[in-house]
Amino acid sequence: MGLTMAPFYQFGFFGEETSLVFALVIGLGFGFFLERAGFGSSTKLAAQFYGRDLTVFKVMFTAIITAMLGLFWLAWLGVLDLSRVNVLPTYFIPHLVGGLIFGVGFVMGGYCPGTCAVAAVTGKMDGWVHLIGMMAGILFFGELYPALEGFYNSSAMGEISLDTMLGIPYGATVFLIVVLALAGFYFAEKIEKRLASVKSGS
């Protein structure tokens, strides 16, 4: 339907050096918008786990469906070749364990890797503590990798996607996720208002 030209890097529109420049610009932009959304505050981030402020859920889910719809429509128009978009392989058990560790750390500290970097750059000491801790954890894992390599590569599922797992068309999966997002936004507002009314005693 259109002239396929994306992903730009894979089609040779720019090289390795230019891709690094793009990565830097996108990273700086991502950090800026995280800070503007208030994600440089551990108090705001941790509030989502108590239902008091679900901004993190709403902003991140909005980013996900925006990217997903962009990929879908660009592919439908023939501009983007989805088969050239890199999908990381899934290792079910290691990813599950990693997700649990990540979640516990997020609840305890109030930061994820990206937001602790934002907090650190804006001068928050707890952000620096978490950033240094994250770097130490990466180094520690690297040192232990030979002993953990078997577990790290276990329960491999290959490059899978939600539509293939559910056995439904890609377009139907996109529609389903958008519907779930809208429902999530609706109930997030309800939860916030409910807890606010309880807190105020009304």
ABEGO torsion letter per residue (X at the ends): XBBBAOBAAAAGABBAAAAAAAAAAAAAAAAAAAAAAGAABAAAAAAAAAGABAAAAAAAAAAAAAAAAAAAAAAAAGABBAAABBBBBBBAAAAAAAAAAAAAAAAAAGBBAAAAAAAAAAGBAAAAAAAAAAAAAAAAAAAAAAAAAAAAABGBAEBBBAAAAAGBBAAAAAAAAAAAAAAAAAAAAAAAAAAAAAAAGX
